[in-house]
Amino acid sequence: MLAKQLSVFLENKSGQLTEVTDVLGRAGINLSAMSIADNSDFGILRCIVSDPELALKVLKEANYAVKITEVIGFVCPNTSGSLAKILKYLSGNGVFIEYMYSFSSGDVAHVVVRPTDLESCEKILSEYNVDVMSERDLYKL
Protein backbone atom coordinates (compact mmCIF):
# COMPACT_ATOMS: atom_id res chain seq x y z
CA MET A 1 0.00 0.00 0.00
CA LEU A 2 1.20 3.45 -0.79
CA ALA A 3 1.89 5.96 1.95
CA LYS A 4 2.54 9.68 1.83
CA GLN A 5 5.98 10.95 2.76
CA LEU A 6 6.95 14.57 3.24
CA SER A 7 10.07 15.97 1.60
CA VAL A 8 11.11 19.21 3.27
CA PHE A 9 13.88 21.31 1.74
CA LEU A 10 16.11 22.88 4.37
CA GLU A 11 18.91 25.42 4.26
CA ASN A 12 22.21 24.01 5.49
CA LYS A 13 22.32 26.06 8.66
CA SER A 14 22.03 25.36 12.35
CA GLY A 15 18.54 25.14 13.80
CA GLN A 16 16.62 24.19 10.65
CA LEU A 17 15.74 20.69 11.85
CA THR A 18 14.79 22.08 15.25
CA GLU A 19 12.41 24.57 13.65
CA VAL A 20 10.71 21.95 11.46
CA THR A 21 10.22 19.53 14.35
CA ASP A 22 8.89 22.39 16.48
CA VAL A 23 6.33 23.37 13.82
CA LEU A 24 5.18 19.76 13.55
CA GLY A 25 5.11 19.26 17.32
CA ARG A 26 3.02 22.39 17.94
CA ALA A 27 0.50 21.06 15.38
CA GLY A 28 0.28 17.72 17.22
CA ILE A 29 1.97 15.81 14.40
CA ASN A 30 4.13 12.84 15.33
CA LEU A 31 7.22 11.83 13.34
CA SER A 32 7.26 8.07 12.71
CA ALA A 33 10.43 7.87 10.60
CA MET A 34 12.83 10.27 8.96
CA SER A 35 15.98 10.56 6.94
CA ILE A 36 18.13 13.56 6.03
CA ALA A 37 20.28 13.88 2.91
CA ASP A 38 22.34 16.96 2.19
CA ASN A 39 24.60 18.65 -0.28
CA SER A 40 26.56 21.88 0.03
CA ASP A 41 23.54 24.15 -0.43
CA PHE A 42 20.55 22.43 1.15
CA GLY A 43 19.26 19.31 2.82
CA ILE A 44 16.19 17.20 2.23
CA LEU A 45 14.31 15.90 5.24
CA ARG A 46 12.18 12.93 4.22
CA CYS A 47 9.72 11.86 6.86
CA ILE A 48 6.67 9.78 7.62
CA VAL A 49 4.27 11.63 9.90
CA SER A 50 0.97 10.91 11.62
CA ASP A 51 -0.98 13.39 9.46
CA PRO A 52 0.76 14.19 6.14
CA GLU A 53 -1.87 16.63 4.85
CA LEU A 54 -1.87 18.71 8.04
CA ALA A 55 1.94 18.61 8.12
CA LEU A 56 2.06 19.88 4.54
CA LYS A 57 -0.28 22.73 5.46
CA VAL A 58 1.54 23.87 8.62
CA LEU A 59 4.98 23.64 7.03
CA LYS A 60 3.88 25.65 4.00
CA GLU A 61 2.37 28.24 6.37
CA ALA A 62 5.78 28.39 8.08
CA ASN A 63 7.34 29.11 4.65
CA TYR A 64 9.05 25.76 4.10
CA ALA A 65 9.40 24.27 0.64
CA VAL A 66 7.68 20.92 1.12
CA LYS A 67 6.00 18.30 -1.05
CA ILE A 68 4.30 14.95 -0.64
CA THR A 69 5.72 11.88 -2.34
CA GLU A 70 4.30 8.36 -2.37
CA VAL A 71 6.41 5.59 -0.86
CA ILE A 72 5.98 1.96 0.17
CA GLY A 73 6.64 0.59 3.63
CA PHE A 74 7.26 -3.05 4.39
CA VAL A 75 8.37 -5.24 7.26
CA CYS A 76 11.04 -7.91 7.13
CA PRO A 77 12.72 -10.07 9.75
CA ASN A 78 15.55 -8.34 11.58
CA THR A 79 18.05 -11.02 10.58
CA SER A 80 21.10 -11.12 8.35
CA GLY A 81 20.23 -11.25 4.67
CA SER A 82 16.47 -10.61 4.99
CA LEU A 83 16.57 -7.19 3.38
CA ALA A 84 18.92 -8.39 0.64
CA LYS A 85 16.47 -11.16 -0.23
CA ILE A 86 13.60 -8.69 -0.67
CA LEU A 87 15.73 -6.24 -2.63
CA LYS A 88 16.73 -9.10 -4.96
CA TYR A 89 13.04 -9.76 -5.65
CA LEU A 90 12.68 -6.14 -6.70
CA SER A 91 15.90 -5.67 -8.66
CA GLY A 92 15.47 -9.07 -10.32
CA ASN A 93 12.16 -7.81 -11.67
CA GLY A 94 13.52 -4.49 -12.89
CA VAL A 95 12.41 -2.27 -9.99
CA PHE A 96 14.94 0.46 -9.20
CA ILE A 97 14.97 1.97 -5.71
CA GLU A 98 15.63 5.71 -5.76
CA TYR A 99 16.17 5.79 -1.99
CA MET A 100 15.22 3.99 1.18
CA TYR A 101 15.49 4.26 4.92
CA SER A 102 14.78 1.78 7.64
CA PHE A 103 14.87 1.09 11.34
CA SER A 104 14.64 -2.07 13.38
CA SER A 105 12.67 -2.81 16.50
CA GLY A 106 13.19 -6.15 18.12
CA ASP A 107 12.68 -9.01 15.68
CA VAL A 108 11.52 -6.89 12.72
CA ALA A 109 12.84 -4.14 10.51
CA HIS A 110 10.57 -1.47 9.01
CA VAL A 111 11.68 -0.31 5.57
CA VAL A 112 10.47 2.66 3.52
CA VAL A 113 11.33 2.68 -0.19
CA ARG A 114 10.78 5.08 -3.05
CA PRO A 115 10.87 2.96 -6.21
CA THR A 116 10.77 4.38 -9.72
CA ASP A 117 7.70 2.20 -10.40
CA LEU A 118 5.36 2.13 -7.40
CA GLU A 119 2.80 -0.19 -9.00
CA SER A 120 5.34 -2.84 -10.01
CA CYS A 121 7.03 -2.66 -6.62
CA GLU A 122 3.74 -3.24 -4.80
CA LYS A 123 2.85 -6.12 -7.11
CA ILE A 124 6.21 -7.86 -6.68
CA LEU A 125 6.21 -7.48 -2.90
CA SER A 126 2.73 -8.99 -2.84
CA GLU A 127 3.73 -11.88 -5.13
CA TYR A 128 6.61 -12.76 -2.77
CA ASN A 129 4.39 -12.43 0.32
CA VAL A 130 6.36 -9.53 1.78
CA ASP A 131 4.48 -7.85 4.63
CA VAL A 132 3.60 -4.49 3.07
CA MET A 133 2.51 -1.97 5.68
CA SER A 134 -0.77 -0.14 5.39
CA GLU A 135 -0.65 3.62 5.20
CA ARG A 136 -2.32 3.84 8.62
CA ASP A 137 0.14 1.45 10.28
CA LEU A 138 3.13 3.29 8.85
CA TYR A 139 1.86 6.65 10.13
CA LYS A 140 1.47 5.38 13.68
CA LEU A 141 4.77 3.55 14.14
N, C-alpha and C positions, 0 to 999 in steps of 0.2 A: 504494500500500500504506500502511496505517496504521502509525504509529509512536507510541510512548509518550513523552510529554513530562512533565517534572516542573514543577509550579508550587509554589514555596516562598514562603510569606508571611513577610516580614521587617519588623522594627521599623525605623523611620527613625532609625537611630543608627549612629555610626561603628563599624566592625568587623564588622558583620553578614555582609557578603559574604565577608570573610576567614574567618570562622568556618565558614560553609557550605562554602566551597571546601576548607578544611582537613579537615572531616569527610569529604567525598567523597574527597579525596586519600589520607587515611589508610586508607580502605576500598579503595583501588586503582581507584577509579571515575574515568574520564576524561570531561571536559566536551567535547562536540563543538561545541555552539552554545549561545548564551544571549542573553537579552534581559532588561532590567530596566525595569519601569514603576513609577512611584510616585505617591502623593498625599501629603497632609500627615501622615497617620497611619502608613502602612505602604507597603511596596514589594512587588512580585511579581517574583520571579526565575523566568523560564521558561527551561528548559534541556533540551537533548538530551544524554543521558549514555550511557556504554558499557553500563551495566547498570541499567536503570530500577527493577527490583524491589528490588535490593540497595540502591540509593540511597534509595528510599522507606523501607526498613527502617532504615538507619543514621540518616537524618535524623529519623525519628520517635523513634528511641531518644535522639537528641540534643535532643528536645523542640521540634522545628520543626513548624509546621503546613504540611503538604505533601500534595499529591494528584497523581494521574496523570491526564493528559488525552490523548486521541488527536488526532494532527495528521497532516498529509500533507507530505512533502518532495518537491520536484521540482528538476530541473536545467534551466536555460535558458542560451542563449548570453549571454556577458557583453558584449553590444552594446546600443547605444541602441535603445530601443523593444521589446526582446524580452520583458521582464516585462509591459509594458503590453499586448502582444498576448495573452499567456496570461491576464492578468486580464480582458481583454475577453471571452475565451471563457467564463470563469466568470460574470462579471456579466451577460453577454448571455443566459445560460441560468438566471438567477435565483439564482445562488450568491452569498451574502453572506460576506465574509471578516471574521471578528471581529477578528483580528490576524494579523500576519505578521512575520517577521524573516528576514534573508538575509545572505549574505556571498559575496564573489566570490573566485575563485582562478584566476588565469590567464584562460583563454578561457571559463570557465563561472561561473555564479552558482548557488549552492545556496539554495533558498527553502523556508521552513517556514511553512505556513499552518494556521490553525484556522478552517475554514468552519463555518457553521451546519448544513450538511448534508454530512456526510462522504461518504456513499455517492454522492450526485449529483456532488460535486466529483471524486471518483475516476473516475467514469464519463466525465465531460466531459474530463478531462485525458487519459484513455485514447483517447477518440474523436478528439481533436486531436493524437494521437501525442506528447504531452508526456512527457518522460523522468521518470517518477515513481520516486523512490528506494525501494528496499526498506528495511524496518526495519533490517536488519543493516547495510546500507551507510551509512545515516544515523547509526547509533550509532558507527561507526568512522571518521567523517570526521576 
